[in-house]
């Protein structure tokens, strides 16, 4: 929907010049701050501080990368889904994730960073993506658990982003959230069906929940006390709710769902706190989290290699499409080019 | 033929998109003839936002728009009709789980 080729107010053929720090910039900054304070939206052609732009490019491109890499652990089960129905559902879900990646890359491109650059950063390992996808999907229940817990956590994170101060990102998130509801429900329903099955199937669900629970809690990011960038992101209206508050919301919403499902969440410290009106929970293993973020999780290398291979294997398709388009271009356009 | 008449005849068609409110997307609201992009913006302001209907306008040359053919409608959109599992309502979730 949005492209980076936005140069409203610029004369054709003129490159937008970098604006020097000046009185004019101070004036722009004031207008920007006022807009943020009034809970307004920033749009691609508006002036914005460089740090705001950089933060958004980083966040939105990482978000896009997560959608794309997130197709891999679930894609692993498409050919082995237990029924045609579950296979069709899983294909539809993985297809949605690809679509979400595309919405987000487009939103990031409105900030002036090209898609080639973003992909190059992903493929070189410079850009991060959600750590949760660096864990393997070992049994069919993992597909259900990813829908229920991983997508559940992602939804918690994404709902406040629908009110993000950057217009294209907020609008992309609204679209994503609308589609995400099916993802969580199909996962939970798949687990419900397994829980009504054999003891072996129930054990499979419990094993899957045991492996994913703590990783999902870590998805919300480091505790507020150790999250140095959060405050600035809050000030800019990029982040609306703190990591710890989102994590708490997720836990409070998930415990009753686990009870209905009939699984145990693997945390002996998990219990209702009457005074706080929230669930208390145990310590998250942050060393393990950072170790995975920094490239040493069980599947980091495999995920990245698969991604790079898919991109390289697709080169002939991109070349062929371009060659075809050039061949069929009207004569006049060819001459002008 | 006067210069003005020639110009009018040669003014290309532009599609106009208006953002009605801060934060919302631009929506198509109609088209108009204008000599160039700046001119089209000005005309769009006068034609489509006289009662403060917008906070931002896009104009796009109509000839730049590629549209799907009406006769392709079934081929393009019908395949989604039987994929009801793409909708959250396809899944039965016990009531006590609440909103999901």
Interface residues (C-beta under 8 A of the other chain):
Chain A: X1 X40 X41 X43 X85 X88 X89 X92 X96 X152 X167 X170 X171 X181 X182 X184 X185 X186 X188 X189 X192 X256 X257 X260
Chain B: X22 X23 X24 X25 X56 X83 X85 X86 X87 X88 X90 X91 X92 X93 X94 X96 X97 X98 X100
